[in-house]
Amino acid sequence: MSISIFSVEKPWLCLAPMAGLTHAALRELVASYGGCGLFFTEMLNVRAIVFQNPEKDPYLIRGENDRPLLAQLVGREPDLFARALRRLEALFDFDGYDINLGCTRGAIQRYGWGAALLKEPRLCAEIVTAVKENTTRPVSVKLRSPDHNKESLLRLVEKLMAAGISFLTLHPRSPQDGFRRPARWEEIKWLKEAFPELTVIGNGDVFSPQEAKRMLSENGCDGVMIGRAALLRPWIFRDITLYLQGETLPPAPPGLEAPERFLRLLEKFLPPELQEKRFELWLFWFLQNFPYGLHYFGRLKKQKGLAAKLALLKTLLAGEKIGPYPARPYLLR
Ligand SMILES: Cc1cc2nc3c(=O)[nH]c(=O)nc-3n(C[C@H](O)[C@H](O)[C@H](O)COP(=O)(O)O)c2cc1C
């Protein structure tokens, strides 16, 4: 598909969907540093959208500057996707929908959702069809590599294209890889070579503007999606844009700036009962910008209340500088 689907110039720089993290406040934090090309929500359970009250769902809160925004949906039954779509279309104003074919969390896979669907290409296509029948907006999929086999990947993508996806994002790790092995970027190239007309976003292990440029040039993809590095550096999209234009990168902001901004945005966009947990979830990643970050995180977890956490952060980060790229976390959860 062409760029006209979102009027966003290519390459598309996308903030990855991340459960517990890419809520309205984090998307607004990214927006406050210049934004990105496309935002995604964290994964939204279609069952919850259908059977609970979506108007009261904190995961469906939208910011003011997080546009264009795709709602990422996770589930299994095409009928539930269709019903969820009807509710979302009636109540909200998302710019498109993305279907999760990549999550490897235990419970998600046990239900047969996320990456478990990769074994059922026909069902994946039926889900796309069910979503498309209920919206005129772009519908994409985000998938892992089924098994690093070229034929099975191309067969699956062919089916998804026939069902009418507007674009896709490939995170080229298999469900079995978890995060242990590096993403195999060459599989992104397989897709662009086989389907030059398909908009393909590459994802996985981009931790710097230099790596973003390499991902684009080596694989011929139309965009880059960034997850973990955007938790460490919510300004990475601005830096990639500057780097691609050949400009010099500005220094990283002072260590305390992003946490202070984020706290204000959490208070603005999320209900009080979620704010502290969401602050903690993000700090686990952000503090990995600093050599003793995980030690700091251990101390912060013991502080109860946002004010106490912020006071300790002020002490810990006084004089701390965020170093040059890459923004690579040294620990996963
Ligand atoms: C904490 C966390 C939560 C995630 N949640 C989701 C999710 O809800 N939906 C999804 O499709 N992928 C999810 N992912 C995968 C990311 O979107 C992305 O594919 C992965 O982190 C690889 O990109 P990166 O190397 O830039 O981090 C999650 C990843 C992390 C680290």
The ligand as a Tripos MOL2 file, in Angstrom:
@<TRIPOS>MOLECULE
LIG
   31    33     1     0     0
SMALL
NO_CHARGES

@<TRIPOS>ATOM
      1 C1          7.7940   -5.4720   27.8290 C.3       1 LIG1
      2 C2          7.3810   -5.8500   26.4380 C.ar      1 LIG1
      3 C3          6.0470   -5.9410   26.1170 C.ar      1 LIG1
      4 C4          5.6550   -6.3090   24.8170 C.ar      1 LIG1
      5 N1          4.3200   -6.3550   24.4970 N.ar      1 LIG1
      6 C5          3.9450   -6.5840   23.2050 C.ar      1 LIG1
      7 C6          2.5770   -6.4690   22.8090 C.ar      1 LIG1
      8 O1          1.6790   -6.1420   23.6040 O.2       1 LIG1
      9 N2          2.2680   -6.7410   21.4960 N.ar      1 LIG1
     10 C7          3.2360   -7.0790   20.5750 C.ar      1 LIG1
     11 O2          2.9080   -7.3110   19.4080 O.2       1 LIG1
     12 N3          4.5330   -7.1560   20.9300 N.ar      1 LIG1
     13 C8          4.9060   -6.8990   22.2100 C.ar      1 LIG1
     14 N4          6.2360   -6.8980   22.5340 N.ar      1 LIG1
     15 C9          7.2480   -7.1140   21.4740 C.3       1 LIG1
     16 C10         7.6910   -5.7480   20.8870 C.3       1 LIG1
     17 O3          6.6070   -5.0840   20.2600 O.3       1 LIG1
     18 C11         8.8410   -5.9290   19.8830 C.3       1 LIG1
     19 O4          8.3930   -6.7630   18.8400 O.3       1 LIG1
     20 C12        10.0750   -6.5420   20.5180 C.3       1 LIG1
     21 O5         10.3790   -5.9250   21.7570 O.3       1 LIG1
     22 C13        11.2860   -6.4370   19.5740 C.3       1 LIG1
     23 O6         11.5740   -5.0780   19.3260 O.3       1 LIG1
     24 P1         12.8170   -4.3050   20.0460 P.3       1 LIG1
     25 O7         14.0520   -5.1490   19.8010 O.co2     1 LIG1
     26 O8         12.8570   -2.9710   19.3880 O.co2     1 LIG1
     27 O9         12.4840   -4.2460   21.5120 O.co2     1 LIG1
     28 C14         6.6420   -6.5740   23.8230 C.ar      1 LIG1
     29 C15         7.9920   -6.4690   24.1730 C.ar      1 LIG1
     30 C16         8.3810   -6.1020   25.4440 C.ar      1 LIG1
     31 C17         9.8510   -5.9630   25.7590 C.3       1 LIG1
@<TRIPOS>BOND
     1     1     2 1
     2     2     3 ar
     3     2    30 ar
     4     3     4 ar
     5     4     5 ar
     6     4    28 ar
     7     5     6 ar
     8     6     7 ar
     9     6    13 1
    10     7     8 2
    11     7     9 ar
    12     9    10 ar
    13    10    11 2
    14    10    12 ar
    15    12    13 ar
    16    13    14 ar
    17    14    15 1
    18    14    28 ar
    19    15    16 1
    20    16    17 1
    21    16    18 1
    22    18    19 1
    23    18    20 1
    24    20    21 1
    25    20    22 1
    26    22    23 1
    27    23    24 1
    28    24    25 2
    29    24    26 1
    30    24    27 1
    31    28    29 ar
    32    29    30 ar
    33    30    31 1
@<TRIPOS>SUBSTRUCTURE
     1 LIG1         1 GROUP 0 **** ****
